[in-house]
Structures are given as structure tokens and as C-alpha cells.
């Protein structure tokens, strides 16, 4: 058995972590342009300068053997305030990126939102706390789907959408109204994001009916600490509340009954307006996820008035059977196979791995030799082996294996030292240096893997 011939191999990156050019080309302010960053790290102004170097970087992706690339559109680059007139220069930039990808034999996927609300919509309307912003997102979706739908046949709405039920920062809706239960407000904002997602699905069906769209989660499967029934049940409920709630809405077009009962019991069920049920019924073509690690938990009490992510965090313990990287993330390749099996057979939709990788601290050798990133090679090799088992032995329908940040970018906390790429970008937290791109040892390894459709995995 082998992987399908049309299997996708490639990379993902977000606009604010890669593009730079924060105030060029008519772009408006994003929340990331005004939100303070950790003073130990960088800022978002330059990133890796993909805005000016996109042709070079797409050339590296081609050399790497990528046949797929997921990038996000900066909402504020194409509609500067989020609700004003479109910016033609910004729209043309993404035209250029899409055309360059296609010219290099790389299938593009657009992520519409990677936590980067236009600052005007956050400042004036409290982000996705407002249904006005939901309507703005629908208008934004129609603009870019109409513009790019003739060439872009894979779409996703919100990056790691389940995080919107774990923290208001992801929806840029951090001002909780006085007298409102913060967790009730959190789930109301999360509901609004569901509506925005489903409205975008409906728009795509209208303007590009031959294209496909997915919902995406940040999947962190939970294991029970022991075979004690309480631990097993707690881990199951962690998976339901934190992972499968969103996947269920994406696939089935409604809230799962276990979530309705849980939220109602705690007084957190969001308020539905007339027509919301019909909007939610717009389902996806496949399910996508990021996978970096698993977590291990011991039983806690979900009946307390704390959001489920907080309760799960209280139950978290270190797993003695896996290794951890410098940032405390469990390296668990078998967890990927388990997750793929569960997602596919629970929901009956094809799945797509849209982010996988490991962050490592690296320096460019002064003698001109390769960055020796054997840890990265071993990480991806182990995960690809387990992915292949899920596909070839378990029968999972998986569209592709997409890595995070195949060319080094700033991490989600604006930390350049945490590198994921197969290509080194010559900059530090504060020193931009020359931003030169230099292939690492893993670059030549992944070239063989992608080029052989996953058959050649030895270093």
C-alpha cells in the first residue's frame, strides 16, 4: 500500500508572522500592529519580509518539493478598517502570490482569519463580540472568494477555531461587558465566530461551487493518567469539550447534544437569534487540524464554574512515556494516528493535517555548514510514519501532510528563536541581519520525502 498519487505535501504560514510590510501597500492596522509584544522578543513589522520576497520564498517551496501551500490573508490589507472600501493594492498582492504558487505547481489554500482582526473592528466593536463584525466577515469572504475563487479551490475560514472557546484574545473581543458572566460571554463570542464561519461556507457555495472548504481545530488529544474510570471519563470529556465540539458543528451543522447540556447546566449556552440554526447548517467538505502534541490528564471536576479549558489545565500532568521539547510540548507521533482515526470515523469526513512541526533553537554555523536539525527530521519522520499507518492500515481518508512554517517565521508569541522551518532565515529577535534564506539539513531530507510521496524517509 502507498499514499494516493494526488496526496498533498507542503507548508503553512500566517500573514502577520511572515509578511511584514505592516504599513505598506495601503494596509490598515491589524490588532497585531498595536498589541504589545514581549520585550524579550521581536515585533511584527518585518516578519521575514514575505511581502517583498514572496517569489524567492515560493521558489524555495518548489525546491523543497511542496505541491501545496496554505497562507492567510491579512483582512486589514484588503479592507483596511475591516468595514470600509477594498484596497486594490492589497488585493493585487494576493493575486500575485496565488499566481506565483500556481506557476510553480503549488496548489494554494487561503486561510481567511489567523487571529488578526482589523484594529478598527476591535477598537470600535469589540471584535467578534459584535454581530456587526460577523456581517463584516461575510462581506470580506464574498470579496476574496469572488476575487480568487477561480484559482483557489481550497479554503478555510478560521485558524484553530476551537481556541475561540478557550480565550477571548483569539476573537479580539477582550472587553467583557459589566455584569456579564465572562464564560457566558466567551461562548457567545464563540457562537458568533461559528456564524461567521458558516456564512463564509454559504458564500463559497454561491460564488465558487467547485471549490472546497473546511473547518480547522487545534487538536490536542487528552490521555487519561491511569485506567481509573474517573480518569478515562475526564479525558473523554476533555476531548469532547475542547476538540470535538467544533468539529461536530463543522461536520453536522449543529451543536452536539453533550455540549448543549453542559453549557445549559452552567448557564453558558449562547443566545441564538432567529435564523442562527439555519446558518449553522452550512457544513464543510472536510475537517482540518493542527497537531503538535498530546496531553495527559487526571480527573478533575467539570461541575465547577470554570471554563473547560481551565479545568483541563488543572488536570494536566507530564506523560512519562513521551519526550518533551524545550518549550514543554510532548513529542507524541502515535497521538497523530490516534487522532486521525478518531476524527475520521467519528465524523465521516475526509481529514487534512494542516499544521505539524517542532520548534527548535538554532544558529547559522559560521563555517558555512548546514544547520544540523536532526531533532526536526526525527520528529517529522515519526509523525509521517504514524500518518501512513492511519491511512494505509486504518483506512483514514487524509488529503495531505502540511508542515508549519517550512521557512522560518516568528512564532505565535513573536519569538524568532523558536524555529520550525526547513529553511533558515538569517535574523534574530532584534537584529534583522540580511534575512538570507539558507537550507538546513532537514531541507534535503524533506525534499526526498515529498518527492517520493512519503516513501523515502531515511535521513
C-alpha positions in Angstrom: 0.0 0.0 0.0 1.1 3.6 -0.6 -0.3 7.1 -0.4 -2.6 8.4 -3.1 -0.8 9.9 -6.1 -2.7 13.2 -5.5 -1.6 13.4 -1.8 -0.6 17.0 -0.7 2.7 17.8 0.8 3.5 21.4 1.8 3.6 24.1 4.4 1.5 26.7 6.2 2.2 30.2 7.4 0.2 33.2 8.6 0.3 36.7 7.2 1.3 38.5 10.4 4.1 36.1 11.2 5.6 36.2 7.7 4.7 39.2 5.6 6.0 42.2 7.3 5.2 45.4 5.4 2.8 46.3 8.2 2.2 49.8 6.9 2.8 49.4 3.2 0.5 48.9 0.2 -2.5 50.6 1.7 -2.7 48.1 4.5 -4.7 49.2 7.6 -3.8 48.5 11.2 -4.3 44.9 12.4 -4.7 44.1 16.1 -1.2 42.7 15.9 0.2 46.1 14.8 -0.9 47.7 18.0 -0.9 44.9 20.6 2.4 45.0 22.7 4.7 42.0 22.3 7.0 40.5 24.9 10.0 42.9 25.2 12.4 39.9 25.1 11.1 39.0 21.6 10.5 40.9 18.3 7.6 42.8 16.8 5.5 42.1 13.7 6.7 44.9 11.5 9.1 42.9 9.2 8.4 39.2 9.9 10.6 37.5 7.3 9.6 40.1 4.7 7.5 37.6 2.7 5.7 40.7 1.2 8.7 41.7 -0.8 10.3 38.2 -1.1 7.3 36.0 -1.9 8.8 35.0 -5.3 12.0 33.8 -3.6 10.2 32.0 -0.9 7.8 30.3 -3.3 10.9 29.2 -5.2 12.2 27.6 -2.0 8.9 25.8 -1.5 9.1 24.4 -5.1 12.7 23.2 -4.5 11.5 21.6 -1.3 9.0 19.6 -3.2 5.9 21.2 -1.9 2.7 20.8 -4.0 0.5 22.7 -1.5 0.8 25.9 0.5 -1.7 27.4 3.0 -1.3 31.1 3.6 -3.6 33.6 5.4 -4.9 36.8 4.0 -4.4 39.9 6.2 -8.0 41.2 6.4 -6.7 44.7 7.0 -4.5 44.5 3.9 -7.5 44.0 1.6 -10.1 46.0 3.6 -8.0 48.4 5.8 -10.6 49.1 8.5 -12.5 45.8 8.0 -15.7 47.6 7.0 -14.6 50.3 4.5 -13.7 50.1 0.8 -11.5 47.4 -0.5 -7.8 48.2 -1.1 -6.9 47.2 -4.6 -3.1 47.2 -4.0 -3.6 44.6 -1.2 -5.9 42.5 -3.3 -3.3 42.6 -6.1 -0.6 41.4 -3.8 -2.5 38.2 -3.1 -3.3 37.8 -6.8 0.4 37.8 -7.3 1.1 35.3 -4.6 -1.6 32.9 -5.9 -0.4 33.2 -9.5 3.2 32.6 -8.4 2.2 29.5 -6.5 0.3 28.1 -9.4 3.1 28.9 -11.8 5.4 26.8 -9.6 3.0 23.8 -9.5 1.9 24.5 -5.9 -1.8 24.3 -5.0 -2.8 27.4 -2.9 -5.1 27.3 0.1 -6.4 30.5 1.7 -7.0 30.9 5.4 -9.3 33.8 5.9 -8.5 34.6 9.5 -5.5 33.9 11.7 -6.4 35.8 14.8 -5.7 39.2 13.1 -8.9 41.3 13.3 -8.6 44.8 11.8 -7.8 47.1 14.7 -10.8 49.4 13.8 -13.2 46.5 14.4 -11.6 45.6 17.7 -11.5 49.2 18.9 -15.0 50.2 17.9 -17.0 46.9 18.1 -15.0 44.6 20.5 -14.2 42.2 17.7 -16.4 39.1 17.3 -18.4 40.1 20.3 -20.4 42.1 17.8 -22.7 40.7 15.1 -21.8 43.7 13.0 -18.3 42.2 12.8 -19.8 38.8 11.8 -21.5 40.7 8.9 -18.2 42.4 8.0 -16.6 39.0 7.9 -19.2 37.8 5.5 -18.6 40.8 3.2 -14.9 40.2 3.4 -15.5 36.5 2.5 -17.5 37.5 -0.5 -14.9 39.9 -1.7 -11.9 37.5 -1.6 -13.9 34.4 -2.7 -15.2 36.2 -5.7 -11.7 37.6 -6.5 -9.7 34.4 -6.1 -12.3 31.6 -6.4 -11.4 30.9 -10.0 -7.9 29.8 -9.0 -8.1 28.9 -5.3 -10.1 25.6 -4.8 -9.2 25.0 -1.1 -10.4 27.4 1.6 -10.5 27.6 5.4 -12.2 30.2 7.5 -10.7 30.5 11.0 -7.3 29.1 12.0 -7.7 26.7 15.0 -11.3 27.8 15.6 -11.7 25.8 18.8 -9.4 28.3 20.5 -12.1 30.8 20.3 -13.9 28.9 23.0 -10.8 29.0 25.2 -9.8 32.6 25.2 -11.2 35.9 24.1 -7.9 37.1 22.8 -8.3 34.9 19.7 -11.6 36.7 18.7 -10.1 40.1 19.7 -13.2 40.6 22.0 -11.5 41.1 25.3 -13.8 43.7 26.8 -16.3 41.7 28.9 -19.5 43.8 29.5 -20.1 44.8 33.0 -22.3 42.4 34.9 -21.9 39.6 32.3 -20.5 36.2 33.3 -17.1 36.0 31.5 -17.6 32.4 30.4 -21.1 33.0 29.1 -19.6 35.9 27.2 -16.8 33.7 25.9 -19.3 31.2 24.5 -21.4 33.9 23.0 -18.4 35.2 21.1 -17.5 31.7 20.1 -21.1 31.3 18.7 -20.6 34.5 16.7 -17.4 33.0 15.2 -19.4 29.9 14.3 -21.9 32.1 12.5 -19.1 33.9 10.6 -17.6 30.6 9.6 -20.9 29.2 8.4 -21.8 32.4 6.5 -18.5 32.1 4.7 -19.2 28.5 3.8 -22.5 29.6 2.3 -20.8 32.4 0.3 -18.3 29.9 -1.2 -21.1 27.6 -2.4 -22.6 30.6 -4.2 -19.5 32.2 -5.8 -17.2 29.2 -6.3 -19.3 26.0 -6.2 -16.4 23.8 -7.5 -14.2 24.9 -4.5 -13.9 23.1 -1.2 -13.9 24.5 2.3 -13.0 23.1 5.8 -13.2 24.0 9.4 -10.0 23.7 11.4 -9.2 23.0 15.0 -6.0 22.9 17.1 -6.2 19.3 18.1 -4.6 18.3 21.4 -5.9 14.9 22.3 -6.1 14.0 26.0 -5.0 10.7 27.5 -6.1 9.6 31.0 -3.3 9.4 33.6 -4.5 5.9 34.6 -7.1 3.3 33.7 -9.2 4.5 36.6 -12.7 5.0 35.2 -12.8 8.6 36.5 -9.5 9.5 34.7 -10.8 7.8 31.5 -14.1 9.7 31.6 -12.4 13.0 32.3 -10.1 12.6 29.3 -13.0 11.7 27.1 -14.9 14.9 28.2 -11.7 17.0 27.6 -11.6 15.7 24.1 -15.3 16.4 23.6 -15.4 20.0 25.0 -12.0 21.2 23.7 -11.6 19.4 20.3 -14.7 17.6 19.0 -17.3 20.3 19.9 -16.1 22.4 17.0 -15.5 19.5 14.6 -19.1 18.3 15.3 -20.6 21.7 14.3 -18.4 21.9 11.2 -19.5 18.4 10.1 -23.1 18.1 11.4 -24.3 21.7 11.3 -25.5 22.0 14.9 -24.3 21.9 18.5 -23.8 18.4 19.7 -26.2 17.5 22.5 -23.5 16.9 25.1 -22.3 20.5 24.6 -25.9 21.9 24.8 -26.5 20.1 28.1 -23.1 21.1 29.5 -23.5 24.8 28.6 -27.1 24.9 29.7 -26.3 23.4 33.1 -23.7 26.1 33.7 -25.7 29.0 32.4 -23.3 29.5 29.5 -25.4 28.5 26.5 -25.2 31.3 24.0 -28.3 33.2 22.9 -29.5 32.2 19.5 -31.2 34.7 17.3 -33.8 33.8 14.7 -32.1 32.2 11.8 -29.0 31.0 13.6 -29.9 27.3 13.3 -30.2 27.7 9.6 -26.9 29.5 9.3 -25.2 26.7 11.3 -26.5 24.1 8.9 -23.9 25.1 6.3 -21.4 22.2 6.7 -17.9 21.7 5.4 -16.3 19.4 2.8 -13.6 18.1 5.1 -12.1 18.6 8.6 -8.7 20.0 9.2 -6.5 20.3 12.2 -3.1 21.3 13.6 -1.4 18.7 15.6 1.8 19.3 17.7 1.3 17.3 20.9 -1.0 15.3 23.1 -1.7 16.0 26.8 -2.2 13.7 29.7 -4.8 14.4 32.4 -6.0 13.2 35.8 -9.7 13.5 36.8 -11.0 16.9 37.9 -14.5 18.3 38.5 -16.2 19.7 35.4 -19.2 20.7 37.5 -17.3 23.7 39.0 -18.0 27.2 37.4 -14.8 27.3 35.4 -14.5 27.1 31.6 -13.5 23.6 30.5 -10.0 24.6 29.3 -9.2 25.8 32.8 -10.4 22.6 34.3 -8.5 20.5 31.8 -5.4 22.6 32.6 -5.8 21.8 36.3 -5.7 18.1 35.5 -2.6 18.3 33.2 0.4 16.1 34.2 3.6 15.1 32.5 3.5 11.9 30.4 6.4 9.7 31.4 6.1 7.8 28.1 6.9 10.6 25.7 9.7 13.2 25.3 9.3 16.9 25.5 10.9 19.7 23.6 12.5 22.9 25.2 9.1 24.6 25.3 7.4 21.7 27.1 5.5 20.3 24.2 5.1 16.5 24.2 6.5 14.8 21.1 3.9 12.1 20.5 3.7 10.7 16.9 1.4 7.9 17.8 -1.1 10.5 19.1 -1.4 11.7 15.5 -2.5 8.3 14.3 -5.0 8.0 17.2 -6.4 11.5 16.4 -6.7 10.8 12.7 -8.6 7.5 13.4 -11.0 9.2 15.8 -11.7 12.3 13.7 -12.3 10.3 10.5 -14.5 7.6 11.9 -16.4 9.9 14.4 -17.5 12.4 11.7 -17.2 10.6 8.4 -15.5 13.4 6.6 -12.1 13.4 4.9 -9.4 15.0 7.1 -6.4 17.2 6.4 -3.3 17.7 8.6 -2.7 21.5 8.1 0.0 22.1 10.7 2.6 19.8 12.2 6.1 20.5 13.4 8.5 21.1 16.2 10.1 24.3 17.4 13.9 24.3 17.9 16.5 26.8 18.9 19.2 27.1 16.1 22.1 29.2 14.9 23.6 29.5 11.4 27.1 28.0 11.5 29.8 30.5 10.8 31.8 28.0 8.7 29.0 27.7 6.1 27.9 24.2 7.0 24.3 23.1 7.3 22.2 23.7 10.4 22.1 20.1 11.9 18.4 19.9 12.8 18.3 16.1 13.4 15.6 16.7 16.0 13.3 18.1 13.4 14.0 15.3 10.9 13.2 12.7 13.6 10.0 14.5 14.6 8.6 14.6 11.1 9.8 11.1 10.2 8.0 9.6 13.2 4.8 11.6 12.5 4.8 10.7 8.8 5.2 7.0 9.7 2.2 7.1 12.0 0.2 9.1 9.5 0.9 6.5 6.9 -0.3 3.8 9.2 -3.5 5.7 9.8 -4.1 5.9 6.0 -2.8 2.6 4.8 -3.8 0.3 7.8 -6.7 2.1 9.4 -8.3 3.3 6.1 -8.4 7.0 7.1 -9.1 9.3 4.1 -6.5 12.1 4.6 -5.8 14.7 2.0 -2.3 15.7 2.9 0.5 16.4 5.4 1.2 20.2 5.7 4.0 21.4 8.0 4.0 24.6 9.9 6.5 27.4 8.9 8.5 25.5 6.3 10.6 28.6 6.0 11.4 30.0 9.5 8.9 32.6 10.7 8.2 34.3 14.0 6.4 32.1 16.5 2.9 32.9 17.6 4.4 34.8 20.6 6.7 36.8 18.2 9.7 34.7 19.2 12.2 34.2 16.3 14.3 31.8 18.4 11.6 29.2 18.2 12.1 27.9 14.6 10.0 25.4 12.7 11.5 25.7 9.2 13.5 23.6 6.8 15.0 26.8 5.6 16.8 29.1 8.0 16.1 32.9 7.9 19.0 34.9 9.0 17.6 37.2 11.6 17.3 37.3 15.4 14.8 38.8 17.8 16.2 42.3 17.4 18.7 42.1 14.6 17.2 41.8 11.1 20.7 41.0 9.6 20.2 40.2 5.9 17.2 37.9 6.1 19.1 35.5 3.9 17.4 32.1 3.3 19.7 29.1 3.9 18.6 25.5 3.6 19.1 23.3 6.7 19.9 19.6 6.8 16.2 18.8 7.1 15.6 20.7 3.8 17.4 17.9 1.8 15.6 15.3 3.8 12.1 16.7 3.2 13.0 17.1 -0.4 13.3 13.3 -0.6 10.2 12.7 1.4 7.9 15.0 -0.6 9.5 14.0 -3.9 8.9 10.3 -3.2 5.3 10.8 -1.9 6.4 9.7 1.6 8.3 6.5 0.5 11.9 7.7 1.3 12.0 8.5 5.0 15.6 7.6 6.0 17.9 10.6 6.7 
